[in-house]
Amino acid sequence: MREMSELHSIEKVERFIDKHQQSFLYISRTNCSVCHVLLPQVKEMISNYPAIELAHVNAGDLEEIAGHLSIFTVPVLLLYVEGKEIIREARSVQMEQLNHKIRKIYEMYTYTLEGVLTMYTGILLYPRFSEYELSVLLSILKQGRKRIVFIGLDREVVKSEAGLTCTPDVRVEEVDAEALDSIVLPGVEDFQHLDSHSILISFLEKFRDKKVWIGAICSAPYLLAMSGLLDGRKYTTGLTVDQRTFLDSFNKATFIDKPVVVDGTVITAKGAHFIEFAIEFGEALDLEFDSNWYKH
């Protein structure tokens, strides 16, 4: 079972977090029965991730830890990547769900033995996204054995326009952009809640000068336009002329009235053509899949 460092001062806690690329803190108290039950499970789980360093803090011996890390109960489980808190779980911890979250982040930040970073397709999930526009695309990515990470704007569960409940793997702030070779933005029933969304814009701006395939369908090209990713590019969208004019983010001269438009590494499509969009995206990634599965 995994060995665990004991940290007895705030300075040692800070040094531990700063020293290691990936670090995990387990904070407990001596008189906490839940803490004692959970600890062996934590050690066993972290033993599957050799690049994660594990340490324990007894909040009873180091009372300052409560104020320093905003600890209001125990046990508290914290995962840090490059000094930044990525995961926080407290008291009632679902180990299977926690392990799933850690595995996704671990794979994104950890190099293989050959020194090659595993590349992912990032799927953006935001409230009221159109799930049907992702249906064929997800099937093609699965056929092509492409690794996928579902990215949320926050820690909340996301509901699609039809009420499908989804739990993102990571938040946009937690994503290593270098581990993504492609991203997909589904359309959204009502994107008022995404208009000028600073966190989303900051995330998308990371890909402005990167050679990353970007797919946006139906209304989602607006999210690219507001982030500057459509500047100088031909595009299509499911939004009407009046809607595009009202939003005042689109270049009228570069709009192409076609089902799917590819310009450089940006693929845009109208929502009704989600099958063609998915096939185009899969071919752009050079995936092996049978497109006949999706043809009438």
C-alpha positions in Angstrom: 0.0 0.0 0.0 1.2 3.6 -0.7 3.4 5.3 1.8 2.2 8.7 3.0 4.2 11.7 4.2 3.2 13.4 7.5 3.1 17.2 7.4 3.2 19.1 10.7 3.4 22.8 9.6 1.8 25.1 7.1 5.3 25.7 5.6 5.7 21.9 5.0 2.2 21.8 3.4 3.1 24.6 1.1 6.4 23.1 0.2 4.9 19.7 -0.5 2.3 21.2 -2.9 4.9 23.4 -4.7 7.5 20.7 -4.9 5.4 18.1 -6.8 3.6 18.4 -10.1 0.8 16.3 -8.7 0.1 16.1 -5.0 -2.7 14.7 -2.8 -3.5 15.9 0.7 -5.6 13.8 3.1 -6.7 15.9 6.1 -8.2 14.2 9.1 -8.6 14.3 12.9 -7.6 11.6 15.4 -11.1 11.3 16.8 -12.8 11.1 13.4 -14.1 7.5 12.7 -14.9 8.2 9.1 -11.3 9.4 8.6 -9.9 6.1 9.9 -12.2 4.1 7.7 -11.5 6.1 4.5 -7.7 6.3 4.9 -6.8 2.8 3.7 -9.1 3.2 0.7 -7.3 6.5 -0.2 -3.9 4.9 0.1 -5.0 2.0 -2.1 -6.5 4.3 -4.7 -3.5 6.6 -4.9 -1.2 3.6 -5.3 -2.6 3.3 -8.8 -1.1 6.7 -9.7 2.6 6.7 -9.2 3.1 10.3 -10.2 0.9 11.6 -7.4 2.6 12.2 -4.1 0.5 11.5 -1.0 0.6 13.3 2.3 -1.4 13.5 5.5 -2.3 16.4 7.8 -3.8 15.9 11.2 -6.0 18.9 11.6 -6.1 18.3 15.4 -2.3 18.8 15.6 -2.2 21.6 13.0 -5.3 23.8 13.8 -4.1 26.5 11.4 -4.7 24.3 8.4 -8.5 25.0 8.8 -8.1 28.7 8.0 -5.2 28.2 5.6 -7.1 25.8 3.3 -10.7 26.6 4.3 -11.3 23.3 6.0 -14.7 23.1 7.7 -15.0 19.4 8.2 -13.0 16.2 8.0 -11.9 14.2 6.2 -11.0 16.5 3.3 -9.3 15.1 0.2 -7.4 17.6 -2.0 -5.7 17.0 -5.4 -3.2 19.6 -6.6 -1.7 19.9 -10.1 1.2 22.3 -10.5 0.3 24.0 -7.2 -3.3 24.5 -8.2 -6.2 22.9 -6.4 -8.1 20.7 -8.9 -10.3 18.4 -6.8 -11.8 18.9 -3.3 -13.9 16.2 -1.6 -15.1 16.3 2.0 -16.8 14.1 4.6 -19.0 11.9 2.5 -16.8 10.8 -0.3 -17.9 8.5 -3.2 -14.6 6.7 -3.9 -15.6 5.4 -7.3 -16.5 8.8 -8.5 -13.4 10.3 -7.0 -11.2 7.7 -8.7 -12.8 8.5 -12.0 -12.1 12.2 -11.7 -8.5 11.6 -10.6 -7.9 9.1 -13.5 -9.1 11.7 -16.1 -6.9 14.4 -14.7 -3.9 12.1 -14.1 -4.0 10.9 -17.7 -4.2 14.4 -19.0 -1.2 15.6 -17.0 1.0 12.5 -17.0 3.4 11.6 -19.8 3.7 8.0 -21.0 7.0 6.2 -20.6 7.9 7.1 -24.2 7.5 10.8 -23.3 4.5 11.3 -25.5 1.5 13.0 -24.1 -1.8 11.3 -24.8 -4.0 13.6 -26.8 -7.7 14.1 -26.1 -10.8 15.5 -27.7 -12.4 17.9 -25.3 -16.2 18.1 -25.4 -17.7 21.2 -23.9 -20.8 20.8 -21.8 -22.9 23.7 -20.7 -26.5 24.1 -19.6 -29.1 23.3 -22.3 -26.6 21.9 -24.8 -28.1 20.0 -27.7 -27.2 16.3 -27.0 -28.4 15.0 -30.4 -25.8 17.1 -32.1 -23.1 15.1 -30.2 -24.7 11.6 -30.7 -23.0 10.6 -33.9 -19.8 12.4 -33.1 -19.4 10.5 -29.9 -20.0 7.2 -31.7 -17.3 8.0 -34.2 -14.9 9.0 -31.5 -15.6 5.7 -29.8 -15.1 3.8 -33.0 -11.9 5.5 -33.6 -10.7 4.8 -30.0 -10.2 8.5 -29.4 -9.8 9.6 -25.8 -12.5 12.0 -24.7 -12.7 14.4 -21.8 -16.0 16.1 -21.0 -15.4 19.7 -19.9 -17.7 21.8 -17.8 -17.7 25.5 -16.9 -17.9 24.7 -13.2 -18.4 21.7 -10.8 -22.2 21.6 -11.3 -24.1 18.7 -13.0 -25.2 19.8 -16.5 -28.6 19.3 -18.0 -29.1 19.2 -21.8 -32.0 20.8 -23.6 -33.9 17.5 -23.4 -33.1 17.0 -19.7 -30.2 14.6 -20.0 -28.1 14.9 -16.8 -24.3 14.9 -17.4 -21.4 15.2 -15.0 -18.3 16.8 -16.6 -14.9 15.1 -16.0 -13.2 18.4 -15.4 -13.7 22.2 -15.3 -12.3 24.5 -18.0 -9.8 25.8 -15.4 -8.5 22.3 -14.8 -7.8 21.3 -18.4 -4.3 21.1 -19.7 -4.7 22.7 -23.1 -1.5 21.0 -24.3 -3.3 17.6 -23.9 -6.1 18.5 -26.4 -5.7 18.1 -30.1 -9.4 18.9 -30.7 -12.4 20.5 -29.0 -16.1 20.3 -29.8 -18.8 22.8 -29.0 -22.4 21.6 -29.3 -25.2 24.0 -30.0 -27.3 25.3 -27.1 -31.0 26.0 -26.9 -30.6 29.4 -25.3 -27.1 30.8 -25.0 -27.9 34.0 -23.1 -26.2 32.4 -20.1 -23.0 32.0 -22.2 -23.0 35.4 -23.8 -19.7 37.1 -22.9 -18.9 34.3 -20.4 -15.4 35.3 -19.3 -14.3 31.8 -18.2 -15.4 30.2 -21.5 -13.9 33.0 -23.6 -10.5 32.7 -21.7 -10.6 28.9 -22.3 -11.3 29.2 -26.1 -8.7 32.0 -26.5 -6.0 29.5 -25.6 -6.6 27.8 -29.0 -6.5 30.8 -31.1 -2.9 30.2 -32.3 -2.8 26.5 -31.7 -3.1 23.8 -34.4 -6.1 22.2 -32.8 -9.2 21.0 -34.6 -12.3 23.0 -33.4 -15.8 21.8 -34.2 -18.8 24.0 -33.5 -22.4 23.2 -34.6 -25.7 25.0 -34.8 -25.5 28.1 -32.5 -22.1 27.2 -31.2 -20.2 29.1 -33.9 -21.3 32.2 -32.0 -19.2 31.1 -29.1 -16.2 31.0 -31.4 -17.1 34.4 -32.9 -17.3 36.1 -29.5 -13.9 34.5 -28.6 -12.2 35.7 -31.9 -11.7 32.2 -33.3 -13.8 32.9 -36.4 -11.8 36.0 -37.3 -10.9 35.8 -41.0 -12.5 32.3 -41.3 -15.3 31.1 -43.5 -18.1 29.5 -41.4 -21.7 28.4 -41.3 -24.2 28.3 -38.5 -27.8 27.4 -37.7 -28.5 31.0 -36.6 -30.7 33.1 -38.9 -29.5 36.3 -40.6 -31.5 38.4 -38.1 -29.9 36.5 -35.2 -26.4 37.0 -36.5 -27.0 40.7 -37.1 -28.4 41.1 -33.6 -25.5 39.3 -32.0 -23.1 41.6 -33.9 -20.1 39.2 -33.6 -20.2 37.6 -37.0 -18.5 38.7 -40.2 -21.3 38.7 -42.8 -18.7 38.4 -45.7 -17.3 35.1 -44.5 -20.6 33.3 -43.9 -21.2 30.3 -46.2 -24.7 28.9 -46.6 -23.7 25.3 -46.6 -24.4 22.3 -44.2 -20.8 22.0 -43.2 -17.9 24.4 -43.7 -14.2 23.7 -43.1 -11.7 26.5 -42.9 -8.2 25.6 -41.7 -8.7 23.6 -38.5 -12.2 25.0 -37.8 -15.3 23.0 -38.7 -18.7 24.6 -38.4 -22.1 23.1 -39.3 -25.9 23.6 -39.1 -27.6 21.6 -36.4 -29.7 19.5 -38.8 -26.5 18.2 -40.4 -24.9 16.7 -37.3 -24.1 13.4 -39.1 -22.1 15.2 -41.8 -20.5 17.3 -39.1 -19.4 14.2 -37.1 -18.0 12.4 -40.2 -16.0 15.5 -41.2 -14.6 15.8 -37.7 -13.7 12.2 -37.5 -11.9 12.3 -40.9 -10.1 15.5 -39.8 -8.7 13.6 -36.8 -7.8 10.7 -39.2 -9.8 8.2 -37.1 -10.7 4.8 -38.3 -14.5 4.4 -38.4 -17.2 3.1 -40.7 -19.3 6.1 -41.9 -21.8 3.7 -43.4 -23.2 3.2 -39.9 -24.7 6.6 -40.0 -26.0 6.8 -43.6 -29.6 6.3 -44.4 
